Amino acid sequence: MCARFIVACLASLLLAGCGIFHTSNSSEDATRHKVLLTWNPSSSIIKGYNVYRGVHPGGPYSRIADLVPGNAYNDGWVSSGQVYYYVVTAVALNSAESGYSNEVLAAVP
């Protein structure tokens, strides 16, 4: 029964999109890019979200953030010229993890 509950919450866990922005570091003007991910929150009570990133469509993905409390995440560990693929999962109060959300891509300039 719990597994069905987790799968049901996946329906509302959709990545809404991503934005790419950069910040300048010091006077040397080295530019760091960041990817902002947002998603529709789960309608279930959960502990948080796990965020995954890969470099190929469809995975494999590596977890880059655990139990994110809200429905947004800033990935500051991206490289210029790279394309990244992201998915998110919801983590239930009993620590069961949902399946992956839909995948979004971010092409870092």
Residue pairs with C-beta under 8 A, 6 or more apart in sequence:
2 92
2 94
2 96
3 96
5 44
5 92
6 90
6 92
6 96
6 97
6 98
6 99
7 98
7 99
8 44
9 42
9 43
9 44
9 46
9 90
9 92
9 98
10 90
10 98
10 99
10 101
12 40
12 41
12 42
12 43
13 39
13 40
13 41
13 42
13 49
13 88
13 89
13 90
13 98
13 101
14 39
14 40
14 101
14 102
15 37
15 38
15 39
15 86
15 87
15 88
15 101
15 102
15 103
15 104
16 38
16 39
16 40
17 38
17 104
18 35
18 36
18 37
18 38
18 86
18 104
18 105
18 106
19 35
19 36
20 33
20 34
20 35
20 36
20 106
20 107
20 108
20 109
21 33
21 34
21 36
22 31
22 32
22 33
22 34
23 31
23 32
23 34
24 30
24 31
25 31
25 32
31 80
32 76
33 78
33 79
33 80
33 108
33 109
34 74
34 75
34 76
34 78
35 74
35 75
35 78
35 84
35 86
35 106
35 108
36 72
36 73
36 74
36 75
37 51
37 72
37 73
37 74
37 75
37 86
37 88
37 104
38 71
38 72
39 49
39 71
39 72
39 88
39 101
40 71
41 70
41 71
42 49
42 90
42 98
44 90
44 92
45 93
46 90
46 91
46 92
46 93
47 67
47 91
47 92
47 93
47 95
48 66
48 67
48 68
48 69
48 91
49 65
49 67
49 68
49 71
49 73
49 88
49 89
49 90
49 91
50 63
50 65
50 66
50 67
50 68
50 88
50 89
50 91
50 97
51 63
51 64
51 65
51 68
51 73
51 75
51 86
51 87
51 88
52 61
52 62
52 63
52 64
52 86
52 87
52 88
52 89
52 100
53 61
53 62
53 64
53 75
53 84
53 85
53 86
54 60
54 61
54 62
54 84
54 85
54 86
55 82
55 83
55 84
55 85
56 85
57 85
57 103
57 105
58 85
58 103
59 85
59 87
61 85
61 86
61 87
61 100
64 75
64 77
65 73
65 75
67 91
73 88
75 84
75 86
78 84
78 106
78 108
79 108
80 108
80 109
81 108
81 109
82 107
82 108
83 105
83 106
83 107
83 108
84 105
84 106
84 108
85 103
85 104
85 105
86 103
86 104
86 105
86 106
87 100
87 101
87 102
87 103
88 100
88 101
89 97
89 98
89 99
89 100
89 101
90 97
90 98
91 97
91 98
92 98
